[in-house]
Amino acid sequence: MAHSPDTQIKQVNSHQVGLAKIMALLVVVFFCLLVFAVSLGPSSLSARDSFHLLAEKIPLIRKLVPSLEIADKYRVIVYQLRLPRILLSSLTGAALALVGSVFQAVFRNPLADPHILGISSGAALGATIAMVSGLGAGALGLGAVGFFAFIFALATIWLVYLSVGFAGNDQAITSMLLVGVALGTLFSAIISLIMLFNHDEVSRVYMWTLGSFNTASWDKIRFFVPIFLPCAFALILQGRTLNLLLAGEEEAMSLGLDAAKIRKRLILLSSVLVAATIAVSGIIGFVGLVIPQYLRVLGQHDLRRQLPLAGLAGAIFLLLCDTAARTLLSPLEIPVGIITSLFGVPYFIYVVVRQRRQASL
């Protein structure tokens, strides 16, 4: 039964209002978690002091909050140590969850994650070379390890495209996945070979592959934000297009969309964003896999809604995981990749079993 234009407009407005409410709730949750995360650490702060220190940096809020006498050492701890780490972990979580949603739609595979094209293995090879070479200087606001990881991640993207051509049709997408897996295996073998002759660096390389934000800095944020903002904005704007791609390439083409060109652009933007996340944090798994799955369980199948929600939910999830990583066994720090796996693996298994049972009914 066809709906009148007025009814369709009301439905669209209703969906927009619903999305705005959910996003507003997630923003509130994120800000509360931000204050909580700033408070925790070897030098504990009260939530009130943390809120005031954060408010000092936000002009609109600063005028509404009375000033407090807070020791300068706490300002240094918050502004130079904790806040860069909190912001970087949040942005990284948002990027990984967003790319996970895009890749699962582009590849039409709910098991696709941001590292599916072998980018993480390429980055790990670059980081390994930087470590065993003893390089100390980097570029772009990154240390040598992060810089080499970024360059090798970009080189991996180029190799994948070069191997399969620059088409974005179904056959090319399948070939791209296979080449990504093959390159990942090759790079892992090369890393293992390098480690045979550099035993002293094995633990350092291994810890890097588990991901961490213990070297977070404002320089890394200045590197990451100019890549994150345009890529994330461009991906979120493609929600409607991704819905059409999921409905089928023929339907997309019937509406005048060049499906191959769109897929190529989305994969390229997503891959660059993944390369940037690995450069600042190492390899962090399960964020891009679990968050989209969770949103679909909650009924968020429409990519126009799922993409912005994935960004916020990913930021909250990784901030929570990193806060746990640096505080649970303080002063010992747990690599954040371990925490995301501890959270992500059981839930992911639950989702897979649940979907299998639903399909059998």
Salt bridges, closest charged atoms under 4 A:
ASP49 OD1 - ARG48 NE 3.84
GLU56 OE2 - ARG75 NH2 2.60
ASP170 OD1 - ARG263 NH1 2.56
GLU201 OE1 - ARG204 NH1 3.64
ASP219 OD1 - ARG222 NH2 2.68
GLU249 OE1 - ARG263 NH1 3.59
ASP302 OD2 - ARG304 NH2 2.78
ASP322 OD2 - ARG85 NE 2.87
GLU333 OE2 - ARG85 NH2 2.75
